[in-house]
Amino acid sequence: MIPKARQALALTAFLVLGAGCGTDDAPPPPAASVAPASSVSPAPVTSTTTSAVPRPVTLEALAEHPCQALDEQEMADLFVIEGQSREGGEQETGFRQCQWHSARGTLLFGPHPGFDMTADPRVADLEPGELDGHRTMLGVDTSRDRCMMYVAVTEGQSSFQVAIHPQGQQLGMLGCDIIKQLATKILGNLA
C-alpha cells in the first residue's frame, strides 16, 4: 500500500481540507501554509434540523450549511448521536464543514463547490476509484486508524470530502466502509 510517510502527508492535506477551495478562481494554497490540524479548535455545537431540507440539494447550498447533507433517517443509519452535529471550521480551512459524532467515531463532510480535490496534486498518492459513477481518491492513515475520501461531484469542477476519526476505536478498513456509506448518502441527496 502507500508508505506511512506519504499517507501522513496525504492525511495532512486532507485535514487542512484545502483552505481556500470555496472560490471558483483559485486553487487552495499548499498545505504547508495552513495551520496544523492539532491547532484547530472544535466548532460550536449546532442542532441543525435536517428533516426540513428539500431534496435534492445543491453542493453550493451545502457549502453554506454542510450539516444539511443528511436527513434524520440517514444520520440514524450512520449511528449519529442525536444533537451531535457541529458546523463550522471556515476560519481554519477556508470553508464550512460538518462533523457528526456517531457511535463509530466522528464523521466529517466538507463540500468544495468550486474545486475538484480529486485532481489536486496533494492527494495524488491516494488510491483512485469510483463511487456511483463519480471519481474518488481514498486513503487510510494506518498509524491513526483514519480513513478519508474525496469525491468528484462534477469532475474538474467540484467535489467533497468525507472522513472518519474513530477516537480510539480500532476500525481499520471498516472505517472506509463507513465513509463510503456516508459519501453514497450525500451523492444521493445532491441535485
Secondary structure as the mmCIF struct_conf table of DSSP 4:
data_model
#
loop_
_struct_conf.conf_type_id
_struct_conf.id
_struct_conf.beg_label_comp_id
_struct_conf.beg_label_asym_id
_struct_conf.beg_label_seq_id
_struct_conf.end_label_comp_id
_struct_conf.end_label_asym_id
_struct_conf.end_label_seq_id
HELX_RH_AL_P HELX_RH_AL_P1 LYS A 4 LEU A 15
TURN_TY1_P TURN_TY1_P1 VAL A 16 LEU A 17
TURN_TY1_P TURN_TY1_P2 ALA A 19 GLY A 22
BEND BEND1 ASP A 24 ALA A 26
HELX_LH_PP_P HELX_LH_PP_P1 PRO A 27 PRO A 30
HELX_RH_3T_P HELX_RH_3T_P1 ALA A 31 SER A 33
BEND BEND2 VAL A 34 VAL A 34
HELX_RH_3T_P HELX_RH_3T_P2 ALA A 37 SER A 39
HELX_LH_PP_P HELX_LH_PP_P2 VAL A 40 PRO A 44
STRN STRN1 VAL A 45 THR A 46
TURN_TY1_P TURN_TY1_P3 SER A 51 ALA A 52
BEND BEND3 VAL A 53 VAL A 53
BEND BEND4 ARG A 55 PRO A 56
STRN STRN2 VAL A 57 VAL A 57
HELX_RH_AL_P HELX_RH_AL_P2 LEU A 59 GLU A 64
HELX_RH_3T_P HELX_RH_3T_P3 PRO A 66 ALA A 69
BEND BEND5 LEU A 70 LEU A 70
HELX_RH_AL_P HELX_RH_AL_P3 GLU A 72 ASP A 77
TURN_TY1_P TURN_TY1_P4 LEU A 78 PHE A 79
STRN STRN3 VAL A 80 GLY A 88
HELX_RH_AL_P HELX_RH_AL_P4 GLU A 90 THR A 93
BEND BEND6 GLY A 94 PHE A 95
STRN STRN4 GLN A 97 SER A 102
TURN_TY1_P TURN_TY1_P5 ALA A 103 ARG A 104
STRN STRN5 GLY A 105 HIS A 112
TURN_TY1_P TURN_TY1_P6 PRO A 113 GLY A 114
HELX_RH_3T_P HELX_RH_3T_P4 MET A 117 ALA A 119
HELX_RH_3T_P HELX_RH_3T_P5 PRO A 121 VAL A 123
TURN_TY1_P TURN_TY1_P7 ALA A 124 ASP A 125
BEND BEND7 LEU A 126 LEU A 126
STRN STRN6 GLU A 127 LEU A 131
TURN_TY1_P TURN_TY1_P8 ASP A 132 GLY A 133
STRN STRN7 HIS A 134 ASP A 141
TURN_TY1_P TURN_TY1_P9 THR A 142 ASP A 145
STRN STRN8 ARG A 146 THR A 154
TURN_TY1_P TURN_TY1_P10 GLU A 155 GLN A 157
STRN STRN9 SER A 158 HIS A 165
TURN_TY1_P TURN_TY1_P11 GLN A 167 GLY A 168
TURN_TY1_P TURN_TY1_P12 GLY A 172 MET A 173
HELX_RH_AL_P HELX_RH_AL_P5 LEU A 174 ASN A 189
STRN STRN10 LEU A 190 LEU A 190
#
